Amino acid sequence: MTAPDTTPIDPDLRNMFLGGMSQAACTVNIISTDGKSGRAGVTVSAMSSVSADTPRPTLLVCVHHMSPAAQVIIDNSCFVVNVLRDDQSYISDTFAGRFKDQINDKFDCTDWVETTTGALRVADPLVAFDCKVISSERVGTHHVFFGEVQEIYNSGRGSPLIYANRAYGAASRIEGATSIDTGKSQANHSLSVGCFHSFGPYLVPEMMRLLSEGEDPIQIKPVEGDQRRIQGSLLSGECEVALLYDHDLPDGISVDVLATLELYVLLPENDPLATLAKVGPKDLADRPMIHLEGPPTDSFLTDFQAVMGHEPNIAFRPGSLEMVRSMVGHGLGYTVLATKPASSMTYDGKALITRPYDSGQGPIRIVVGVRKGVPLTPAAERFLLFCRDFFGLDQDY
């Protein structure tokens, strides 16, 4: 027996290792077992093939020694690797213990099928490998189980659930480069840019076109989302730069101001408030509001509360700018926005009226953000210079 390694752990190296491994994309897997010691299951990302050229194919999984599933797998001598689809994150969360207050038995979150070894597999995973344990070894905090595959279930549909940057994701198909030179050029001239979902469609396509022209083009890959999504994308490294609002930004992001916006009230055609030069909280007090959640319109709620002493009457909370505009066009309420599309018509042809919002707030600012302390690629440096030329503080977006 090998003597345990008593070398002290280097905490800095450990943290760097954990941070580095968080960038490695892995499939999300449920390791399940059943047998003489009962059933158990756990969510893991550490799963890998070992060899297809043994009498039966072999793979390995790593399970933390503190997980109750580890000893049950040893006792039952079998396990199933259930590779989840990208619409099955709820199963992963359940077996990771995140829904303890909602369910007594983790296995109740989905349907199960008994396998050849007697273990249980998810009824409809992306793929499942039914395995006998042929060996195991404790390495540090984890048991490494080597499994000999007895049976394989392949659904033939769906895409794998991916875990990377400490978040779920989905696989998307990309076309490979046609040559080494082409691949290098694409890598050097490609840039992921986060963009806030409400103003992104009115700015980013033009920026993409302009940057793709000329002798040294940049190909922009946009990442869309609300403020929280774009902040997370930037901090995780999914995007290198981001266009977003200067609103409650974390310390890890540094910004340059690109443009200023003023809040306005959006009303249906022929609304009585259209006769006013400006519209304030008192004019809106008893009206239903259609609220697009997130900055900068959340600042309207604070201002309304300060003036009126109560929250506005929020009737609807749509998730998209165009749904908000269409609901206003149909007379279901008013809204307060910062992004002002070129068209004064909704998707379905309803006319809209805008009036300045009369408040004591300062202007809303669009900024370009990068992570502090992280060196930028040449493409990102060029993008920042381009933004400073493309935007102007006096421009009205």
C-alpha positions as CSV (number, residue, x, y, z in Angstrom):
1,M,0.0,0.0,0.0
2,T,1.3,3.4,-0.9
3,A,1.9,5.7,2.1
4,P,-0.3,8.8,2.1
5,D,1.3,12.0,0.8
6,T,1.8,14.4,3.7
7,T,3.2,17.2,1.6
8,P,1.5,20.5,2.6
9,I,-1.1,21.9,0.2
10,D,-0.1,25.2,-1.5
11,P,-3.2,27.3,-1.1
12,D,-2.3,29.7,-3.9
13,L,-1.6,26.9,-6.4
14,R,-4.9,25.2,-5.3
15,N,-6.9,28.4,-6.0
16,M,-5.2,28.9,-9.3
17,F,-6.0,25.3,-10.2
18,L,-9.6,25.6,-9.3
19,G,-9.9,28.8,-11.3
20,G,-8.2,27.3,-14.3
21,M,-10.3,24.1,-14.2
22,S,-13.5,26.3,-14.0
23,Q,-12.7,27.4,-17.6
24,A,-12.6,23.8,-18.9
25,A,-16.0,23.0,-20.4
26,C,-17.4,19.6,-19.2
27,T,-20.6,17.7,-19.8
28,V,-23.0,17.6,-16.8
29,N,-23.5,14.0,-15.6
30,I,-25.6,12.2,-13.0
31,I,-23.9,9.2,-11.5
32,S,-26.6,6.9,-10.2
33,T,-26.4,3.4,-8.6
34,D,-28.8,0.8,-7.1
35,G,-28.2,-2.6,-5.5
36,K,-27.7,-4.3,-2.1
37,S,-26.8,-1.0,-0.4
38,G,-29.7,0.9,-1.9
39,R,-29.8,3.7,-4.5
40,A,-27.8,6.9,-4.6
41,G,-26.9,9.6,-7.1
42,V,-24.7,12.6,-7.4
43,T,-24.0,15.3,-10.0
44,V,-20.4,15.3,-11.4
45,S,-18.5,17.0,-14.2
46,A,-15.4,14.8,-13.8
47,M,-16.1,12.0,-16.3
48,S,-13.9,10.7,-19.1
49,S,-13.5,7.8,-21.4
50,V,-10.4,5.6,-20.8
51,S,-10.3,3.2,-23.7
52,A,-12.6,1.6,-26.3
53,D,-10.1,-1.1,-27.0
54,T,-10.5,-3.2,-23.9
55,P,-12.7,-6.3,-23.9
56,R,-15.4,-3.9,-22.9
57,P,-15.1,-0.1,-23.2
58,T,-13.9,1.6,-20.0
59,L,-14.5,5.0,-18.5
60,L,-13.8,6.8,-15.2
61,V,-15.7,9.1,-12.9
62,C,-14.6,11.1,-9.9
63,V,-16.9,11.3,-6.8
64,H,-16.1,13.3,-3.7
65,H,-15.5,11.1,-0.7
66,M,-17.9,13.1,1.4
67,S,-20.8,12.3,-1.0
68,P,-23.0,9.5,0.4
69,A,-23.0,8.1,-3.2
70,A,-19.3,7.2,-3.1
71,Q,-19.6,4.4,-0.6
72,V,-22.9,3.1,-2.1
73,I,-21.2,2.8,-5.5
74,I,-18.3,0.9,-3.9
75,D,-20.8,-1.5,-2.1
76,N,-23.1,-2.0,-5.2
77,S,-20.1,-2.3,-7.6
78,C,-22.0,-0.6,-10.4
79,F,-23.0,2.8,-11.6
80,V,-24.6,4.6,-14.6
81,V,-23.2,7.8,-16.1
82,N,-26.2,9.8,-17.3
83,V,-25.1,12.6,-19.6
84,L,-27.8,15.2,-19.4
85,R,-29.4,17.2,-22.2
86,D,-29.3,21.0,-22.2
87,D,-32.9,21.2,-21.0
88,Q,-32.3,19.0,-18.0
89,S,-30.4,21.3,-15.7
90,Y,-33.1,20.9,-13.1
91,I,-32.0,17.2,-12.7
92,S,-28.4,18.4,-12.2
93,D,-29.5,21.0,-9.6
94,T,-31.6,18.4,-7.8
95,F,-28.8,15.9,-7.4
96,A,-26.4,18.7,-6.4
97,G,-28.7,19.4,-3.5
98,R,-30.1,22.7,-4.5
99,F,-33.7,21.8,-4.2
100,K,-33.7,20.2,-0.8
101,D,-36.6,22.4,0.4
102,Q,-38.8,21.3,-2.6
103,I,-38.2,17.5,-2.8
104,N,-37.6,14.8,-0.2
105,D,-36.2,12.2,-2.6
106,K,-33.9,13.4,-5.3
107,F,-35.0,10.5,-7.5
108,D,-38.5,11.9,-7.7
109,C,-37.3,14.7,-10.0
110,T,-37.5,12.5,-13.1
111,D,-38.3,9.0,-14.4
112,W,-35.9,6.0,-14.1
113,V,-35.2,2.7,-15.9
114,E,-33.4,-0.3,-14.4
115,T,-30.3,-1.3,-16.3
116,T,-28.4,-4.6,-16.9
117,T,-26.2,-4.1,-13.8
118,G,-29.2,-3.3,-11.6
119,A,-28.4,0.3,-11.4
120,L,-30.9,3.0,-12.4
121,R,-30.5,5.4,-15.3
122,V,-32.5,8.5,-16.2
123,A,-35.3,7.5,-18.6
124,D,-34.4,10.0,-21.3
125,P,-30.8,11.4,-20.9
126,L,-28.7,12.4,-23.9
127,V,-26.7,9.2,-23.5
128,A,-26.1,6.8,-20.6
129,F,-23.4,4.3,-19.8
130,D,-24.2,1.3,-17.5
131,C,-21.0,0.2,-15.8
132,K,-19.5,-2.4,-13.5
133,V,-16.8,-1.1,-11.1
134,I,-13.5,-2.8,-12.1
135,S,-11.3,-0.7,-9.8
136,S,-11.3,2.4,-7.7
137,E,-8.7,4.6,-6.0
138,R,-8.9,7.4,-3.5
139,V,-6.9,10.4,-4.7
140,G,-7.0,13.4,-2.4
141,T,-10.6,14.2,-1.7
142,H,-12.1,12.1,-4.5
143,H,-12.7,8.4,-5.3
144,V,-11.8,7.7,-8.9
145,F,-14.0,4.9,-10.2
146,F,-13.1,2.9,-13.3
147,G,-16.1,1.4,-15.0
148,E,-16.5,-1.4,-17.5
149,V,-19.4,-0.5,-19.8
150,Q,-22.1,-3.2,-20.0
151,E,-24.8,-1.3,-21.9
152,I,-25.2,2.0,-23.7
153,Y,-28.4,4.1,-24.1
154,N,-28.3,6.8,-26.8
155,S,-31.4,9.0,-27.2
156,G,-30.2,10.3,-30.6
157,R,-31.7,13.7,-29.9
158,G,-30.8,16.9,-28.1
159,S,-27.5,18.6,-27.2
160,P,-25.4,18.1,-24.1
161,L,-25.7,20.3,-21.0
162,I,-22.3,22.0,-20.5
163,Y,-20.8,23.4,-17.3
164,A,-18.0,26.1,-17.7
165,N,-17.2,29.4,-16.0
166,R,-19.2,28.1,-13.1
167,A,-22.4,28.3,-15.1
168,Y,-24.5,26.1,-17.3
169,G,-24.2,26.4,-21.1
170,A,-25.2,24.6,-24.3
171,A,-23.1,23.4,-27.2
172,S,-23.4,25.2,-30.4
173,R,-22.0,24.1,-33.8
174,I,-19.1,26.1,-35.3
175,E,-17.4,25.6,-38.6
176,G,-13.7,24.7,-38.5
177,A,-11.1,26.7,-40.3
178,T,-10.3,25.7,-43.8
179,S,-6.5,26.1,-43.2
180,I,-4.0,26.9,-40.5
181,D,-3.5,30.5,-41.8
182,T,-7.3,31.0,-41.9
183,G,-7.7,29.7,-38.4
184,K,-5.0,32.0,-37.0
185,S,-6.5,35.0,-38.8
186,Q,-9.9,34.2,-37.4
187,A,-8.5,33.9,-33.9
188,N,-6.7,37.2,-34.1
189,H,-9.6,39.1,-35.6
190,S,-12.5,37.7,-33.6
191,L,-14.0,39.4,-30.5
192,S,-16.8,38.5,-28.2
193,V,-18.8,41.6,-27.2
194,G,-21.5,41.6,-24.6
195,C,-24.4,43.9,-25.3
196,F,-27.4,45.0,-23.3
197,H,-30.5,43.5,-25.0
198,S,-32.6,46.6,-25.3
199,F,-30.1,48.9,-27.0
200,G,-27.9,46.3,-28.6
201,P,-30.1,45.8,-31.8
202,Y,-29.9,49.6,-32.5
203,L,-26.1,49.8,-32.2
204,V,-24.3,46.5,-32.6
205,P,-25.3,45.5,-36.1
206,E,-23.9,48.8,-37.5
207,M,-20.7,48.4,-35.4
208,M,-20.3,44.8,-36.7
209,R,-20.6,46.0,-40.3
210,L,-18.1,48.8,-39.9
211,L,-15.6,46.7,-38.1
212,S,-15.9,43.9,-40.7
213,E,-14.9,46.3,-43.5
214,G,-11.4,47.3,-44.5
215,E,-8.0,45.5,-44.7
216,D,-7.8,44.5,-41.1
217,P,-11.4,43.5,-40.1
218,I,-12.7,42.4,-36.7
219,Q,-15.5,39.8,-36.6
220,I,-17.8,40.6,-33.7
221,K,-19.5,37.7,-31.8
222,P,-22.3,39.4,-29.8
223,V,-23.5,38.0,-26.4
224,E,-26.9,39.5,-25.6
225,G,-28.6,39.7,-22.3
226,D,-29.8,41.9,-19.4
227,Q,-27.5,43.8,-17.1
228,R,-26.8,40.8,-14.8
229,R,-26.2,38.5,-17.7
230,I,-23.7,40.8,-19.4
231,Q,-21.9,41.6,-16.2
232,G,-21.5,37.9,-15.5
233,S,-20.4,37.2,-19.1
234,L,-17.7,39.9,-18.8
235,L,-16.4,38.8,-15.4
236,S,-16.3,35.1,-16.4
237,G,-14.4,35.9,-19.6
238,E,-17.1,34.7,-22.0
239,C,-16.9,38.2,-23.6
240,E,-13.8,40.4,-23.5
241,V,-15.6,43.8,-23.7
242,A,-19.2,44.8,-23.0
243,L,-21.6,47.6,-23.9
244,L,-24.0,48.1,-20.9
245,Y,-25.4,50.7,-18.6
246,D,-23.4,52.4,-15.9
247,H,-25.6,51.0,-13.1
248,D,-24.4,49.2,-10.0
249,L,-21.4,47.8,-11.7
250,P,-19.1,45.6,-9.6
251,D,-15.6,46.6,-8.7
252,G,-14.0,44.2,-11.1
253,I,-15.2,46.1,-14.2
254,S,-13.7,49.4,-15.4
255,V,-15.6,51.5,-17.9
256,D,-15.4,54.4,-20.3
257,V,-18.6,56.5,-20.8
258,L,-19.7,56.4,-24.5
259,A,-23.2,58.1,-24.6
260,T,-25.8,59.7,-22.4
261,L,-29.6,59.0,-22.5
262,E,-32.6,60.6,-20.9
263,L,-35.6,58.6,-19.7
264,Y,-38.8,59.2,-21.5
265,V,-42.4,58.1,-21.2
266,L,-43.9,56.0,-23.9
267,L,-47.7,56.4,-24.5
268,P,-50.3,55.1,-27.0
269,E,-51.4,57.4,-29.8
270,N,-54.1,59.9,-28.8
271,D,-53.2,59.5,-25.1
272,P,-54.3,62.7,-23.1
273,L,-50.8,63.0,-21.6
274,A,-49.5,63.6,-25.1
275,T,-50.5,67.2,-24.8
276,L,-48.0,67.8,-22.0
277,A,-44.5,69.0,-22.8
278,K,-43.1,66.7,-20.0
279,V,-44.6,63.9,-18.0
280,G,-43.8,63.3,-14.3
281,P,-44.7,60.8,-11.5
282,K,-47.8,62.7,-10.5
283,D,-49.2,62.5,-14.0
284,L,-48.7,58.7,-14.0
285,A,-49.9,58.1,-10.4
286,D,-53.1,56.1,-11.1
287,R,-52.1,54.5,-14.4
288,P,-51.1,50.9,-15.1
289,M,-47.4,50.6,-15.9
290,I,-45.7,48.1,-18.3
291,H,-42.3,47.6,-16.8
292,L,-39.2,46.2,-18.6
293,E,-37.2,45.1,-15.6
294,G,-33.6,46.0,-15.1
295,P,-31.5,49.2,-15.5
296,P,-32.0,51.9,-16.3
297,T,-35.8,51.8,-15.9
298,D,-35.5,50.5,-12.4
299,S,-34.3,54.0,-11.5
300,F,-37.7,55.3,-12.4
301,L,-39.3,53.1,-9.7
302,T,-37.0,54.7,-7.1
303,D,-37.8,58.2,-8.3
304,F,-41.6,57.4,-8.5
305,Q,-41.5,56.0,-4.9
306,A,-39.7,59.2,-3.7
307,V,-42.2,61.6,-5.2
308,M,-45.4,59.6,-4.7
309,G,-44.6,57.7,-1.5
310,H,-45.7,54.4,-3.1
311,E,-44.7,52.0,-5.9
312,P,-46.2,52.6,-9.4
313,N,-49.0,50.4,-10.4
314,I,-47.1,47.7,-12.4
315,A,-49.6,45.7,-14.4
316,F,-47.3,43.7,-16.6
317,R,-43.6,42.8,-16.7
318,P,-42.7,41.6,-20.2
319,G,-39.2,40.3,-21.0
320,S,-38.5,42.2,-24.2
321,L,-38.5,45.8,-25.4
322,E,-40.8,45.1,-28.4
323,M,-43.4,43.3,-26.3
324,V,-43.4,46.4,-24.0
325,R,-43.9,48.7,-26.9
326,S,-46.7,46.6,-28.4
327,M,-48.5,46.4,-25.1
328,V,-48.3,50.2,-24.8
329,G,-49.5,50.6,-28.4
330,H,-52.6,48.6,-27.5
331,G,-53.4,50.9,-24.6
332,L,-52.6,48.4,-21.8
333,G,-50.5,51.0,-20.0
334,Y,-47.5,53.3,-20.2
335,T,-43.8,52.6,-19.8
336,V,-40.6,54.5,-19.1
337,L,-37.6,53.7,-21.2
338,A,-34.2,55.0,-22.2
339,T,-33.6,53.3,-25.6
340,K,-35.5,55.0,-28.3
341,P,-35.9,53.0,-31.6
342,A,-36.0,55.0,-34.9
343,S,-39.6,53.9,-35.6
344,S,-42.6,55.3,-33.7
345,M,-44.6,52.2,-34.7
346,T,-45.0,48.8,-32.9
347,Y,-44.4,45.5,-34.7
348,D,-48.1,45.3,-35.4
349,G,-48.6,48.8,-36.7
350,K,-49.7,50.8,-33.6
351,A,-48.5,54.4,-33.3
352,L,-46.6,55.5,-30.2
353,I,-46.0,58.9,-28.6
354,T,-42.9,59.8,-26.5
355,R,-42.7,62.5,-23.9
356,P,-39.6,63.5,-21.8
357,Y,-39.8,62.1,-18.3
358,D,-39.7,65.0,-15.8
359,S,-37.5,63.9,-12.9
360,G,-34.6,65.1,-10.9
361,Q,-32.4,62.3,-12.0
362,G,-29.3,62.8,-14.1
363,P,-28.8,61.2,-17.5
364,I,-28.4,57.5,-18.0
365,R,-25.0,56.5,-19.3
366,I,-24.0,53.8,-21.8
367,V,-20.5,52.6,-21.1
368,V,-18.0,50.1,-22.6
369,G,-16.6,47.8,-19.9
370,V,-13.6,45.5,-19.5
371,R,-12.3,43.4,-16.6
372,K,-9.8,45.2,-14.4
373,G,-6.3,43.9,-14.4
374,V,-6.8,41.6,-17.5
375,P,-4.6,42.4,-20.5
376,L,-6.6,43.0,-23.6
377,T,-6.1,41.4,-27.0
378,P,-5.3,43.6,-30.0
379,A,-8.8,43.2,-31.3
380,A,-10.2,44.4,-28.0
381,E,-7.9,47.4,-27.9
382,R,-9.0,48.3,-31.4
383,F,-12.7,47.9,-30.4
384,L,-12.2,50.4,-27.6
385,L,-10.7,52.9,-29.9
386,F,-13.5,52.3,-32.4
387,C,-16.1,52.9,-29.7
388,R,-14.7,56.3,-28.8
389,D,-15.0,57.3,-32.4
390,F,-18.4,55.7,-33.0
391,F,-20.1,57.2,-29.9
392,G,-20.4,60.8,-28.7
393,L,-21.7,62.1,-25.4
394,D,-24.1,64.3,-27.4
395,Q,-25.5,61.6,-29.5
396,D,-29.1,60.6,-28.9
397,Y,-29.7,56.9,-28.8
